[in-house]
Amino acid sequence: MIYSLGGIVVSLSVTEQSMYVSVEEAVSGKHSVGSSLQVHGTITNLKTNDCELVDGNYSLRVDISSLMLPDTFAEDKGATFTGVLEMKDGILVLKADEVQMC
């Protein structure tokens, strides 16, 4: 949104809020493709462009191809990913745009 106040232009942006959910809830079907989520779990099956986020008996594939990964990013570490749910090759994937190591 752009507003003009006495000749001064003010621009406001609204950022979509990500809902914090468990891995179990992320894969439960409660959230549709396109949902913006924050999901916490343990990193496993680390590959060049993706990994799995695991919590208990549940796992979610995470596309990390567009992330700048921190030095502490590694398997068996806790992490919270923020991103959007996508369907790739029939599999639910979180396309991550941010990661925070725990």
Solvent accessible surface area in square Angstrom, and as a share of the most:
residue,aa,sasa,rsa
1,M,133,0.60
2,I,127,0.64
3,Y,99,0.38
4,S,82,0.53
5,L,113,0.56
6,G,87,0.84
7,G,71,0.68
8,I,118,0.60
9,V,103,0.59
10,V,50,0.29
11,S,84,0.54
12,L,90,0.45
13,S,107,0.69
14,V,124,0.71
15,T,118,0.68
16,E,127,0.57
17,Q,160,0.71
18,S,23,0.15
19,M,108,0.48
20,Y,132,0.50
21,V,5,0.03
22,S,48,0.31
23,V,0,0.00
24,E,90,0.40
25,E,54,0.24
26,A,0,0.00
27,V,52,0.30
28,S,60,0.38
29,G,63,0.61
30,K,150,0.64
31,H,28,0.13
32,S,79,0.51
33,V,84,0.48
34,G,46,0.45
35,S,25,0.16
36,S,21,0.13
37,L,1,0.01
38,Q,53,0.23
39,V,0,0.00
40,H,64,0.29
41,G,4,0.04
42,T,52,0.30
43,I,0,0.00
44,T,31,0.18
45,N,77,0.40
46,L,61,0.30
47,K,133,0.57
48,T,124,0.72
49,N,86,0.44
50,D,25,0.13
51,C,1,0.01
52,E,49,0.22
53,L,0,0.00
54,V,41,0.24
55,D,70,0.36
56,G,67,0.64
57,N,151,0.77
58,Y,92,0.35
59,S,51,0.33
60,L,2,0.01
61,R,77,0.28
62,V,0,0.00
63,D,12,0.06
64,I,5,0.03
65,S,60,0.39
66,S,75,0.48
67,L,25,0.12
68,M,187,0.83
69,L,75,0.37
70,P,52,0.33
71,D,153,0.79
72,T,84,0.49
73,F,22,0.09
74,A,36,0.28
75,E,81,0.36
76,D,112,0.58
77,K,94,0.40
78,G,21,0.20
79,A,0,0.00
80,T,15,0.09
81,F,0,0.00
82,T,19,0.11
83,G,1,0.01
84,V,54,0.31
85,L,0,0.00
86,E,53,0.24
87,M,108,0.48
88,K,66,0.28
89,D,141,0.73
90,G,66,0.64
91,I,87,0.44
92,L,38,0.19
93,V,1,0.01
94,L,0,0.00
95,K,60,0.25
96,A,1,0.01
97,D,94,0.49
98,E,79,0.35
99,V,22,0.13
100,Q,101,0.45
101,M,50,0.22
102,C,107,0.64
